[in-house]
Amino acid sequence: MSEQFITNAADFDPNSISLEDIDPAQPHLFAADAHWGLFERLRNEDPVHYTPDGPHGAYWSVTRYEDIFTVDTNHDAFSSAHGITLDRRSGAKEPKREYTEDEIKEYEERREQQGPFSMFIAMDPPRHDQQRATVSPVVAPPNLKKLEGTIRERAGNILDSLPMGETFNWVDKVSIELTTQMLATLFDFPFEQRRKLTLWSDIFTGGEGAAHLSEEERGAEIMGCLAQFTELFNQRRENPGEFDLITMLANGESTKDLKPMEFLGNLVLLIVGGNDTTRNSISGGVLALNENPAEYDKLKANPKLIPNMVSEIIRWQTPLTHMRRVANQDIEVGGKTIKAGDRVVMWYVSGNRDERHIENPNQFIIDRKRAREHLSFGFGIHRCMGNRLAEMQIKVLWEEILNRFSHVEVVGEPVRTASIFIKGYTDLPVRVHPI
């Protein structure tokens, strides 16, 4: 199994393969929502599991809640500076190409000029702390309070524009539109061009929204992203905005002199972080309530459950399946010795279904006790900076939904992303029904 991807995911039996052959990084399993049994088996039989070879190279899978928490909060032993995702290009066996001396020289000169591609979530202290502190005020409580009215107005406008009684794609009409409008506001990005942010997010994460593009077109879009934001960056060094992310980056002591690729890296982080997590939780919540009609009835009977339900939606959906670290030293986790230099993957999607920590984890319960104790935002110094903004957007949206509709009805099968990182949807056919 570790030598190739599973393609017949719908018929996959997690007990049909030997334990040592398990490689959970299977995009087709996630696309078919068929990964649950595999992670349950790992939690029960080999919770810190080693995959020695495969499409993503060698890595450890950490699948239980407590072990994930241990890795996530020990940034001295586990570094983020080598990347945060299980990238096929990192550690995988690829055919080697011989480069000419001129090509090597050109690459080194360009890297020196532009800097390495990096983002503060993929840094260790102190650089991480300095760069995160520069932009974190945008989601501080006073600014969130100011943003709530904007979110509510936009959510209402989006919902009022929906075709009553007709089938449409909730992902595109609501989830993407609301989060992209919010992202444009946070960047003070040209509002009429906001869908560029969605496209760029899909390019950076391998989302299906960019699947139609060739490699050359993707590269051109990425450079276009860098060029447009560089122009905004330069403008706001001269004329700072009131309170937006580009103004903060352009005038922050630790970020005002970023080299181009490091600037791009932080843009990627902020675009993806402000887009994918919220948009897929918005879609996942609609699906979860349709799959659990008793919980939908509970919600309609008591809308005060919305804040707690938001946390349960984010646990249930787990919009980012994993984060990766690299061990700085030999260390024991879950009874296994991880060697210095080994890659370690924290499977949040598994930890959020760990029955050792969460009671009845496979049930969607909107009034669950201690619902915020999920792993979806991570823990420690890399905990999601925008977690409160994400919760607010989902909360406000559901308040406005209940003010308008008796039911958001899922009328067809969802289309899930074939990704081992973004756990989301490209299509969720629904109909909305008036009160």
FIZAMAR-545273 format. One line per field, with one value per residue (C-alpha): x, y, z. Coordinates in nm, 2 decimals. Example, Ala and Ser with C-alpha at 12.3 -4.5 7.8 and 13.67 -1.06 7.14 Angstrom:
! residues 2
east [1.23  1.37]
north [-0.45  -0.11]
up [0.78  0.71]
! end
This chain:
! residues 435
east [0.00  0.28  0.40  0.09  -0.23  -0.56  -0.80  -1.09  -1.15  -1.53  -1.46  -1.16  -1.14  -0.89  -0.83  -0.73  -0.37  -0.09  -0.03  0.33  0.20  -0.04  0.02  -0.27  -0.17  -0.42  -0.61  -0.87  -0.96  -1.03  -1.23  -1.45  -1.48  -1.34  -1.04  -1.21  -1.15  -0.79  -0.72  -0.93  -0.71  -0.40  -0.53  -0.60  -0.31  -0.02  -0.10  0.26  0.30  0.60  0.57  0.92  0.86  0.59  0.47  0.54  0.86  0.93  0.73  0.57  0.19  0.07  -0.30  -0.42  -0.53  -0.29  0.01  -0.08  -0.11  0.23  0.40  0.21  0.31  0.67  0.82  1.17  1.17  0.96  1.04  0.82  1.10  1.12  0.76  0.42  0.26  0.33  0.45  0.52  0.83  0.98  1.14  0.98  1.20  1.20  1.41  1.72  1.81  2.16  2.18  2.44  2.67  2.50  2.16  2.29  2.45  2.13  1.92  2.16  2.16  1.78  1.74  1.99  1.79  1.44  1.50  1.36  0.99  0.88  0.60  0.59  0.39  0.68  0.93  1.06  1.10  1.20  1.13  0.79  0.69  0.80  0.62  0.31  0.29  0.30  -0.03  -0.22  -0.38  -0.61  -0.79  -0.77  -1.10  -1.15  -1.12  -1.33  -1.60  -1.58  -1.59  -1.90  -2.14  -1.97  -1.99  -2.35  -2.44  -2.26  -2.40  -2.75  -2.69  -2.55  -2.84  -3.10  -2.96  -3.00  -3.26  -3.54  -3.66  -3.39  -3.09  -2.75  -2.39  -2.37  -1.99  -1.97  -2.27  -2.22  -1.91  -1.66  -1.84  -1.86  -1.50  -1.36  -1.54  -1.40  -1.05  -1.07  -1.16  -0.87  -0.62  -0.81  -0.78  -0.98  -1.33  -1.43  -1.12  -1.19  -1.23  -0.86  -0.80  -1.00  -0.81  -0.47  -0.57  -0.66  -0.33  -0.13  -0.32  -0.37  -0.74  -0.97  -1.06  -0.72  -0.72  -0.79  -0.46  -0.14  0.19  0.29  -0.05  -0.02  0.33  0.20  -0.08  0.15  0.38  0.08  -0.03  0.32  0.32  -0.02  0.05  0.39  0.23  -0.02  0.27  0.46  0.16  0.09  0.44  0.38  0.01  -0.08  -0.43  -0.64  -0.61  -0.53  -0.28  -0.08  -0.04  0.08  0.33  0.45  0.52  0.60  0.96  1.02  0.83  0.88  1.21  1.09  1.24  0.99  0.95  0.92  0.66  0.48  0.50  0.33  0.06  0.00  -0.04  -0.29  -0.49  -0.52  -0.57  -0.85  -1.01  -1.00  -1.07  -1.38  -1.52  -1.51  -1.65  -1.94  -2.01  -1.94  -2.19  -2.48  -2.39  -2.36  -2.70  -2.86  -2.70  -2.82  -3.18  -3.24  -2.95  -3.11  -3.44  -3.25  -3.08  -3.41  -3.57  -3.28  -3.07  -2.87  -2.68  -2.52  -2.18  -2.13  -2.24  -1.98  -1.70  -1.86  -1.88  -1.51  -1.42  -1.65  -1.52  -1.15  -1.08  -0.70  -0.63  -0.27  0.03  0.39  0.70  1.06  1.22  1.51  1.63  1.58  1.25  0.99  0.63  0.36  0.63  0.81  1.15  1.15  1.50  1.64  1.55  1.25  0.93  0.63  0.27  0.00  -0.33  -0.58  -0.85  -0.78  -0.72  -1.06  -1.22  -1.02  -1.26  -0.99  -1.03  -1.37  -1.69  -1.88  -1.65  -1.82  -2.15  -2.23  -2.37  -2.43  -2.46  -2.15  -1.98  -1.63  -1.68  -1.39  -1.14  -1.09  -0.76  -0.86  -0.69  -0.38  -0.21  0.09  0.27  0.13  -0.24  -0.45  -0.42  -0.77  -0.96  -1.20  -1.27  -1.35  -1.59  -1.75  -1.82  -1.98  -2.18  -2.31  -2.40  -2.60  -2.79  -2.88  -2.98  -3.22  -3.37  -3.45  -3.49  -3.67  -3.42  -3.10  -3.16  -2.88  -3.03  -2.74  -2.41  -2.13  -1.81  -1.51  -1.16  -0.90  -0.64  -0.45  -0.43  -0.75  -1.05  -1.33  -1.58  -1.60  -1.98  -2.27  -2.60  -2.87  -3.21  -3.32  -3.67  -3.84  -3.97]
north [0.00  0.24  0.22  0.36  0.56  0.38  0.45  0.22  0.41  0.34  -0.03  0.00  -0.23  -0.09  -0.44  -0.58  -0.47  -0.54  -0.28  -0.21  -0.13  0.15  0.49  0.71  0.99  0.88  1.16  0.93  0.80  1.16  1.23  0.93  1.01  0.66  0.74  0.69  0.32  0.35  0.60  0.41  0.11  0.31  0.47  0.13  -0.08  0.16  0.51  0.64  0.47  0.48  0.48  0.40  0.48  0.59  0.88  1.12  0.97  0.84  0.99  0.92  0.94  1.06  0.97  1.00  1.32  1.33  1.24  1.51  1.77  1.66  1.72  2.04  2.21  2.10  2.34  2.29  1.92  1.95  2.22  2.39  2.55  2.26  2.29  2.22  1.99  1.64  1.75  1.48  1.67  1.65  1.32  1.14  0.95  1.15  1.10  1.32  1.57  1.69  2.07  2.28  2.51  2.81  2.69  2.63  2.98  3.14  2.96  3.06  3.43  3.44  3.27  3.53  3.81  3.69  3.49  3.15  3.07  3.07  3.18  3.25  2.94  2.75  2.92  2.86  3.13  3.41  3.49  3.32  3.52  3.85  3.81  3.67  3.96  4.20  4.08  3.94  4.27  4.24  3.96  4.10  4.13  4.51  4.46  4.15  4.35  4.61  4.34  4.16  4.42  4.39  4.01  4.02  4.26  4.06  3.73  3.87  4.00  3.67  3.47  3.71  3.66  3.28  3.13  3.01  2.66  2.61  2.38  2.55  2.49  2.61  2.59  2.86  3.07  3.10  2.94  3.08  3.41  3.50  3.40  3.57  3.89  3.88  3.81  4.11  4.33  4.20  4.28  4.59  4.41  4.54  4.41  4.35  4.13  3.92  3.59  3.61  3.53  3.21  3.11  3.18  2.98  2.68  2.71  2.71  2.42  2.21  2.27  2.17  2.53  2.55  2.21  2.35  2.54  2.42  2.44  2.74  2.91  2.83  2.98  3.29  3.33  3.30  3.57  3.78  3.74  3.85  4.14  4.27  4.24  4.40  4.70  4.72  4.68  4.97  5.19  5.13  5.20  5.55  5.58  5.33  5.20  5.22  4.86  4.59  4.31  4.47  4.79  4.59  4.39  4.70  4.89  4.62  4.62  4.25  4.24  4.57  4.44  4.09  3.95  3.87  3.50  3.54  3.80  3.56  3.29  3.50  3.60  3.23  3.16  3.45  3.38  3.00  3.05  3.30  3.10  2.72  2.66  2.88  2.80  2.42  2.44  2.65  2.37  2.09  2.23  2.22  1.86  1.75  1.90  1.73  1.40  1.44  1.58  1.55  1.79  2.03  2.01  2.08  2.39  2.53  2.48  2.65  2.90  2.98  2.66  2.82  2.92  2.57  2.41  2.62  2.44  2.10  2.18  2.26  1.94  1.73  1.88  1.92  2.14  2.09  1.72  1.75  1.96  1.84  1.89  1.77  1.63  1.83  1.55  1.18  1.17  0.92  0.97  0.71  0.45  0.50  0.65  0.93  1.01  1.36  1.47  1.24  1.40  1.38  1.43  1.52  1.39  1.63  1.45  1.14  1.30  1.47  1.13  0.98  0.81  0.81  1.19  1.27  1.09  0.95  1.12  0.98  1.15  1.51  1.67  2.04  2.08  1.87  1.95  2.11  2.13  2.38  2.11  2.00  1.99  2.17  2.50  2.33  2.42  2.60  2.88  2.78  2.78  2.93  3.30  3.36  3.10  3.36  3.52  3.18  3.11  3.45  3.41  3.07  3.19  3.50  3.30  3.05  3.32  3.48  3.14  3.07  3.42  3.34  2.97  2.68  2.44  2.43  2.10  1.90  1.74  1.55  1.39  1.63  1.64  1.63  1.75  1.49  1.63  1.49  1.85  2.04  1.84  2.02  2.03  2.16  2.10  2.07  2.08  2.24  2.41  2.67  2.68  2.99  3.00]
up [0.00  0.08  -0.28  -0.44  -0.37  -0.30  -0.59  -0.51  -0.18  -0.17  -0.12  0.10  0.40  0.66  0.79  0.45  0.48  0.73  0.99  0.87  0.52  0.63  0.48  0.59  0.34  0.08  -0.10  -0.25  0.09  0.20  -0.11  -0.05  0.33  0.38  0.60  0.94  0.97  0.89  1.16  1.41  1.35  1.40  1.72  1.86  1.73  1.65  1.76  1.67  1.34  1.11  0.73  0.59  0.23  -0.02  -0.22  0.06  0.19  0.54  0.83  1.17  1.21  1.55  1.58  1.94  2.10  2.39  2.18  1.93  2.21  2.33  2.00  1.92  2.24  2.25  2.00  2.14  2.05  1.73  1.48  1.22  1.03  0.78  0.66  0.81  0.56  0.43  0.09  -0.17  -0.28  0.07  0.13  -0.16  -0.40  -0.73  -1.04  -1.01  -1.28  -1.34  -1.34  -1.53  -1.34  -1.50  -1.38  -1.03  -1.02  -1.15  -0.88  -0.60  -0.72  -0.74  -0.39  -0.25  -0.40  -0.33  -0.01  0.07  0.05  0.41  0.64  1.01  1.09  0.94  1.17  1.52  1.79  1.80  1.43  1.45  1.75  1.60  1.27  1.42  1.67  1.38  1.22  1.52  1.62  1.32  1.51  1.86  2.05  1.99  1.61  1.61  1.78  1.50  1.23  1.36  1.22  0.88  0.89  0.98  0.70  0.44  0.56  0.54  0.19  0.07  0.22  0.08  -0.27  -0.27  -0.51  -0.29  -0.38  -0.64  -0.62  -0.60  -0.48  -0.12  -0.13  -0.40  -0.32  0.05  0.20  -0.05  -0.10  0.27  0.36  0.05  0.13  0.48  0.35  0.11  0.40  0.62  0.34  0.22  -0.12  -0.42  -0.34  -0.70  -0.74  -0.43  -0.62  -0.70  -0.34  -0.37  -0.68  -0.52  -0.21  -0.43  -0.61  -0.29  -0.14  -0.45  -0.44  -0.72  -0.79  -0.97  -1.12  -1.47  -1.47  -1.62  -1.42  -1.63  -1.56  -1.19  -1.18  -1.36  -1.11  -0.81  -0.95  -1.03  -0.66  -0.55  -0.79  -0.69  -0.31  -0.35  -0.51  -0.22  0.02  -0.13  -0.13  0.23  0.34  0.20  0.30  0.57  0.59  0.90  1.02  0.75  0.72  0.44  0.64  0.93  0.73  0.55  0.87  1.12  1.24  1.18  0.84  0.66  0.50  0.40  0.09  -0.19  -0.13  0.25  0.19  -0.04  0.21  0.47  0.22  0.15  0.52  0.57  0.25  0.32  0.69  0.63  0.36  0.37  0.74  0.76  0.43  0.48  0.83  0.69  0.43  0.68  0.93  0.68  0.59  0.95  1.05  0.75  0.84  1.20  1.18  1.55  1.61  1.35  1.54  1.86  1.71  1.58  1.92  2.10  1.88  2.19  2.12  1.82  1.98  2.12  1.79  1.61  1.81  1.74  1.37  1.36  1.55  1.33  1.01  1.11  0.80  0.81  0.84  0.97  1.06  1.03  1.24  1.24  1.55  1.68  1.90  1.98  2.18  2.29  2.20  2.27  2.35  2.02  1.98  1.72  1.59  1.54  1.18  1.15  1.01  1.24  1.12  1.37  1.23  1.38  1.19  1.39  1.73  1.70  1.69  1.97  2.21  2.48  2.51  2.35  2.46  2.16  1.92  1.60  1.70  1.60  1.92  1.91  2.29  2.36  2.69  2.65  2.28  2.24  2.34  1.98  1.79  1.48  1.56  1.70  2.03  2.16  1.98  1.64  1.75  1.47  1.50  1.34  1.54  1.70  1.37  1.21  1.50  1.47  1.10  1.14  1.45  1.27  0.96  1.15  1.34  1.01  0.86  1.14  1.09  0.73  0.66  0.82  0.66  0.44  0.27  0.12  -0.19  -0.34  -0.26  -0.15  -0.36  -0.13  -0.20  -0.29  -0.06  0.24  0.39  0.32  0.43  0.25  -0.03  -0.38  -0.43  -0.18  -0.36  -0.14  -0.14  0.11  0.25  0.40  0.75]
! end
